[in-house]
Amino acid sequence: MPSLTPAVRIAASSILLLSLVHILFFALLAVTIKADLPPEFPYNYFFPILCIVSAAGLLGVLVAAGLFHARNWARIAAIALAAIVAFFCAFGILVPLVFIFGLVLPTRLGVDIPAGNRSDFIRLLLVYLFVFCLAIWWIFLFSKKRVVAQFSANVASVAPVVPQKPACPPPIALLAWLMIISSALSALSWPLVLGRIPAMLFTHIFYAPASSWIWAINLIVFLACGVGLLKLQRWGYDATLVIHVFWTVSLFFSQLSPNYPAYIRECLLSLQFPSTINDPTAFIFPYWLTAILSVVPTLLLVVGLLYYRKGFLKAAAESSGHKAA
């Protein structure tokens, strides 16, 4: 086995353990609820969706195995996995806080939650907070130079020295793959989500068939941008920057628009949301808060794109020279 520090081995073990827990939890949940749910839409999608979510934990097992063998791709994948886990845990932390402090009344959602269940929300909050802190630790750990050296040393020892083709900077490559995967998942979910809901650009709501064209064009652009980034195309970088800035600005103004509650209501009606909900917009936070929370992640992504701009353009120039030669 490669020589790894105890911290790296502990991190790899924690990723493996949480991945196995993730797989077992969602698999058991899928099997448990299958017999109790009615066969009509949208309940008939719950079982396959939970099965897919459960299977996603296999990626964590694969990453952990790569970490134990000091594979550099696994280190990069661990950082990406940690960022995704931290993102979902942040929302997982927010939801219990909303109910604990009474920012949203459960009765407005058609749900009767006893007052004594506040302790359950606190336990849920602590679990998400623990996993969130763990994910942040993974990001910092696998980004440290001494940890990078452990994985780089292994690569140098097993791989012969050969001329390397220009490669996309790992963070940009990660974004590219996420955009490609996002496009694929959007295409798969078309009959369930995107093919049903309207689209909202800035302050205007678009209904079918215009909304279908908007979602389809966005899906194709995301896919093309991801491929362009991996192929070190300058247009891929510029288009990625433009599309993320466009959706960030549009989403910000949409959520501050007086038409936004109507848009949420239309989306829930289009998805045939359960009729037990008395007020379909009751679970929405204050619009200025949702506008800020939704903008921050994309702004950080844009900052990251600008930070790695020089590295990407250098690799793109070298790639063009390599092809010309």
Sequence and secondary structure as in RCSB ss.txt:
>XXXX:A:sequence
MPSLTPAVRIAASSILLLSLVHILFFALLAVTIKADLPPEFPYNYFFPILCIVSAAGLLGVLVAAGLFHARNWAR
IAAIALAAIVAFFCAFGILVPLVFIFGLVLPTRLGVDIPAGNRSDFIRLLLVYLFVFCLAIWWIFLFSKKRVVAQ
FSANVASVAPVVPQKPACPPPIALLAWLMIISSALSALSWPLVLGRIPAMLFTHIFYAPASSWIWAINLIVFLAC
GVGLLKLQRWGYDATLVIHVFWTVSLFFSQLSPNYPAYIRECLLSLQFPSTINDPTAFIFPYWLTAILSVVPTLL
LVVGLLYYRKGFLKAAAESSGHKAA
>XXXX:A:secstr
     HHHHHHHHHHHHHHHHHHHHHHHHHHHHHTTS SSTTGGGHHHHHHHHHHHHHHHHHHHHHHHTT HHHH
HHHHHHHHHHHHHHHHHHHHHHHHHTTSS GGGGT    GGGHHHHHHHHHHHHHHHHHHHHHHHHHHSHHHHHH
HHHHHHHHS          HHHHHHHHHHHHHHHHHHHTTTTTTTTS EEETTEEE TTHHHHHHHHHHHHHHHH
HHHHHTT HHHHHHHHHHHHHHHHHHHHHHHSTTHHHHHHHHHHHTT  TT S TTTT   HHHHHHHHHHHHHH
HHHHHHHTHHHHHHHHHHHHHHHH 
